[in-house]
Amino acid sequence: MARKERSPITINFLSNNKVEIGGKSDLSDVVILIIVLSLILATPSPGASSFVQILLRVLATSIIRRFIFYSRLEVKILKPIFSHCHLYGLKSKKNLARVLKIPSPKFFDQRFLATQVNPFLMNGVRLIEAPSYELKKIQTRIKVSLDHIRIPEYVFSGIKGRSYVDHAKLHKGKKFVYAIDISAFFPSISREKVYSFFRSDLNTSPDVADILTSLTTIDLSLTGTEEMEEIEAFLRSKKVNTLNHLISGSPASPIMSYLANLDMINELHSYSSKNGLFMTVYVDDIVFSSDEFISNRVTNRICDIVSKYRYRVSTSKRRLYVNDYPKRITGVIIDKEGSLAIPNRLRQNIMIELERCQLHSVNGYSKNRLLGLVASARQIDPNAFPSIYCYARNRTD
C-alpha cells in the first residue's frame, strides 16, 4: 500500500466563516492539529518557563475555540491535494493495469500508443489529435482518477461540476478585468512536464509515470501521419518547439493542462493575491479581476511569469476591460450591468446551424451540433431559445 503524502499545512482564518488550508494536506491533518493542541493544554512542559507554558495554552485555547465557533467551516483549498487520487503512489505496472483496466501490455509501449492517435489539421488552423476508441476509454479512466484530486476553487480546467459559465460568474461585479490566452497551449505542454507531475506530485514509480505519460501524450514523429509536413509547419507558425506533447483530443487533457503546470499557476496565483487581484483558470484562459485599476506593471509581470515557463500569451486575445464596457470571459459576456449575456457569435451560429439542419434533415452531425450550441447558450441563460431547443431535442431523440 502506498504511503500517504504528509507535508506541513497552512491554516488561515478568514472572515465570513472561512478557513484556508494550504499544502498537500487533508482535513484529517486539521483533526491531528486539534489533538496536538489539546495535548498542549493537558500536558505541562517541564523544560518550559511558566510564561511560555501560559502563552502556549492561551494560543492553543484560542485556536480550538475558533474551530468550535466556526461550526460550519467553508474550506478553501489553496493547492491541490493529491492523496485521494486512485493513481497516487502506484509502484507497479500490474496495479496500474488493474486500476485503469488496461486490456493489453501493448498499451505500455509508447510506439504502439502513437499508432492509436490520428493527428490532422482542421481547416489548417487547428491541430486535432484523436485517440482510438480503446485508448480514449483508458484516458477517460485516468480523468476519473484525477477527478479525485482536490483542486483549488479558482481552477476550472476540466474539473467535474465546474463549467465555463461558473468561471465567468466569479468575475461579475468587478470593475477591471484582465484576460489572457496561452497560445497553442496543449501542444506546448511537453512530455517532460507531464512526466514530472506523475512522478513527483502523484508519487508513482518511474516506470508507472512513464506509462501514464505515454497514455496522455503523443510523439507526432512516431505516428506515421501523411500530414506530418503540414503539421510541423503549423507548429512552427505557433512557435511550438516540441513534437512530443499533451494530446489535444484526450478527455484527460484539460485537467492535465493544469496539473502539469502547477508551478506556473501557483506563481501566478501568489502574485495575483499579493497585488489584490482575483484569479481564475479555465484551461488556456487565465482571468484576473479587481475593483482597483490593473496597471501595466502588473499585466506585464503576469505575461513575464507565463513566458518564464516557456509559454506564449496570445497578443490578439490579451484584453483589459474597464467597468463601463462589456467583458468577454471564456465565451460569456458580462454586460455593463454585471449580468451574463449570450455572445452574438453564438447566437449567429445557432441560427446558421438551424437553417442547415432544416435544409438537410438527415444530417445527424448538424442536429447534434445544433443541440450542443443551444445547450451552451442555455448554460448562460436557461430560458434562451426554447423553441429551437425543443426542435433540436426532438430531432436527435
N, C-alpha and C positions, 0 to 999 in steps of 0.2 A: 504493500500500500504506500502511495506517495506521501511524503511528509508535507504537512501543510506549511505554507509560507508564513513567517512571522516577521514583522518589522514594526518599528515604533509608530504609534498613532498620534495624530494631531486632533485635539478636540477644541472647538471654539464656540462659545455660547454667543448666540446672536439674539436680536430682537425677534418678536413675533413667534416665540416658542420654537426656534430653530437651533439645531446643533450641527456644526460642520464636523465631519470626520475625514481626515486625510490619511494618506499612506495606504499600503496594500493590506488593510486590516478588515476585520469582521466585527459585527456588533457584539460577538462573544468576547472580543477584546475589551469592550466597554464594561461588560459584566465583570471581567477579571480585574479591571481597573478599580471598580467599586469595591470588590472584595479586598484588594490590597489596601485601599484607603480605610476600609473598615478595620483591618488588622492594625493599621497605624493608630487608629483610635483606641483599640482594645489593648495593644501591647506597648508597654513602656520601653524606651530605648536607653539601656544602661549607660552607653557611652556619650549620650547627648545631654547638653545642659537643659535645665528646666525651661529656659526661654525657648530653645529650639523645639523641645517637645510640645510646648504650648502652641508655638507657631505651626508645627506640623498638624496638630489636632484641629486648630482653627481652620487651616486650609482644607483639610480632609472633610471636616464637617460642612464647610461652605459648598464644596463641590457636590457632596452627596445630597445636601438639601436642594441644590439646584436641579439635580436629576429627579428627585422626588417631586419638586414643584412642577417641572415640565412633564406631567404625566402622559401627555401626548406629544412625543418628540417627532419633529419632522427632520429626518436625517438627510443631509445634503452631502453626497459623495463628491469629494474633490478630485480623486484619482481612481482609476478602475481597480476593482477587487477581483483578482483572477482565480482564487482558490475554489470558487463554485463551478468553474468550467470543467466539463467531463474530460477534457483533454489535459488538464493540469497535472503535471508530474508524471505523465506516461513515459515509461522507460523501455518498453519492448514493442516490437512490431506485432506480436501476437495480440497484445492488449489493444493496440491501435486498430487492428483489423476487426476486433470484436466490437469496439465502441462505434466505429464508422461502418460496420457491416461491409467491409471491402470484399468483393466476390472472388478476387484472384490476386496472387502475388504480382501479376503483371502491372497492377496499379501502384506498385512500389517503385517502378522503373521510370525515370524521367523521360527517356527516349520513347517509350510506349505511350506515356501520357501526352507527349507532344503530338502524337498522331490522333489523339482524341479531341483535339481542338481545331476548329476551322476558322482561320483568320481571313477577313476580307474587308475592303473599304466600302462603306455605304455612301454612295453619291460622291465619292472621292474626298469627303470631308470628315468622315468619322470611322475610326477603326473598330470593327466588331470582331470579337474572339469568342465564337460559340462553342461551348463544350458539348461532347456527345451526351446522349441520354444517361448512360451509366455513370459517366464522370460527374454530370450535374447532380445526380442523386447523392453521390458521396459528398460533393461540395455543399449540398443542402444540409446534410448531417453535420458537417463542420460548422455551418452557420448556426444550426440549432444548438450545438455545443457552445459556441461563442456567445450566444444569447444569454447564457447563464452568468457571464461576467457582469458584474455591477458597474455600469457605465455612468459617468457624471451626467447630471441633468442638462447640461448645456450642449451635449453631443447628440445629434440626430442622424448619424450616418448609418442607415440600415438598422436602426435599433427598433426592436419589436415594440409596437404601441406608440411610436413617436413618428409623426408624419411631417411632411414639408410645410403643411399649414400650421401645425403646432409650433414649428420652428419660427415661422414668421410672426405668429401671435406674441411671442415673447418680446418683440421689439415695438409693439403697439404703444403709442403714447410717448415715445422717446422723441426729443426734438431733433437730434442729429444721429444719422445712421451712416456708417462707413462699411461698404460691402466689397469683398474681393473674391475673385475666382482663380483657382490654381489651374494653369494651362496644362492640358493633356495629363491629368493627374494620375490615372491608373497606369498608363504606360511609363510614367516617370517613377513609379514605386518599384525599386529594384528588388530582385530576388534576395539580395543580401539583407535588406531591411525586413522582409517578410520572415526570413530565417531567424534573424535576431529576435523577433517577437516570440516565435515558437520556442526557441532555445532558451532565451533568458527570462522573458516575462511569464511564459507558461511552464518553464522549468522542465522541459522534456529532454530526453537524451538526444545526442547529436543525430543518430540515425532516424529517430522518430521526427525530429524537427526537419530533417532533410526531406522526408517523405511528405509531411504536411505542406512544406514549401512547394514541392513539385506538384502537389494536388491543387494548389491555389495560384500558381504562377505558370507562365508559358515562355519557353525559349523559342522564339519565332524561327531561329535558324535551324531548328530540328523538325519543323512542321512539314517541310517539303511543299509549301504552297506555291502555286504558279504565279501568285500576285506579289511575290517577295520583293521584287524590284520596286513596284509601286508603293508597297507598304514602307520600305526603307526610306524612300523619298518623302513620304508623308511624315514619318517620324522625324526626319532631319528638318523638315519645314517647321515642326513644332519644337525643335531643339531638344528632342529626346535622345539621350545618348546610350540607351540600353535596349537590347532586343529581348532580354530576359526579365520579365516584369509581372506585376499582378494582372491576372486575367480580367479583361473588361466585361466578359459575359458571365462571370461566376456569381451565383447568389450570395457567396460569402464575401465578395469584393467590397461592397460598401462599408461594412463594419471593419474589414481588414484594412481599408484605407485609413481609418482612424488608429487602429491598434498598431499598425506598422510605423506610425508616425507620432508615437506618444511624446517623444522628447520635444518635437516641434510644437505640438498642440499645447503641451504643458507650459512651454516657454511663452507662447502667445497668450495663454490664459493668465499666467502670472503677471506679464507685462500689462495686460488689459486691466487687471484688478488694481495694480499699483497706480494706474492712471485714471481710475474712475470710470472705466468702460465695462459694459456688459457684453459678453462674447458668446456666440453660439457657432456650432459647426454642423454643416449638412454636406457630407462628402467633400466636394471640392469648393463649396461655398462657405466662406467664413465671414460672419457679420458682427460688427461692433456698434454699440449704440450708447448714447449718453444724453443727459439733459444739458450738458455743457458743450461748447464748441470743440470739435475734434481737430486739433492743429495739424499742420503739415509735418511738424516734427514727429508727432505720434504716428500718422499714417505712413510716413517714410520708414520709421523704425519697424512697423509691422511688416512692411514689404521686405526690409532687410533681414528680419528673422526668417521669413519664408525662403529667401534666397540663400541664407546660411545653410539650409538643409537641401540645397540643390534643386529647388522647385522654382517655377516662374509664375509670377502674378500676371494674369491676362490684363494688359493695359486697356483694352477696349471694354472690359467688364468691371473696371475699378471705379466705384461710384461713391461720392459723398453727398448724402441727401440732407436737406435742411427742413425745418419744421413746416414751412408753407408749401411744400411740394409733395406730390405722391411719391411713395417709396416702393420700389420693386425688390422683394426679398424671396428668393427661390420660387419664382413663378407666382407669387402672390402680391397683389397691390395693397398697400396701406394708404388710404386716401388722406386728404388734409384733415379730416375729422377724426382720423385714427381708426376707421372701420376697414375691414377686409373687403376687397373687391376682386372680381374675376378679371384677369388681364384681357384686353381687347383681342390679342392674338389668339388666345384660347377660344374666345367666342367665335372668331372668324373660322378657326379650324373646325369647330363643331358644325358650323353651317356648311362649310365646304364638304365635310365628310357626310353630312346628312344628305346633301344633294347627290353625292357619289353613290351613296347607299340606295337612294330611291331610283337612280338610273340603272344600277346594276344589282338587282335584288338578290342575285345568287352569290354575290361576293361575300363570303364569310369573314374574310380578313377585314373588309370595310365595316361590317356590322360590329365586330368586336372592337375595332378601333374607335368607332363612334361611341360605344358604351364606355370605353375607357376614358375618352375625353370628357364625356358628360359626368362620369363619376369623379374625375379630377375637379371639375367645376363645382360639383356639389359638396366636395370637401370644404371648399371656401364658403359657399352659400348653399346650405342644404335644400333650399327651395328653388334652386335655379333649374331652368329648362325642364319643367315637369312633363310636358307632352312628349318632348324628344326622348326623355329618359324612359318613359313608358314604351315608346315606339322601339327604342333600341333594345330594351329588355325582351319585348315580345318577339323581336326578330332573331334574338340569339338563344331563346329558350328551345 
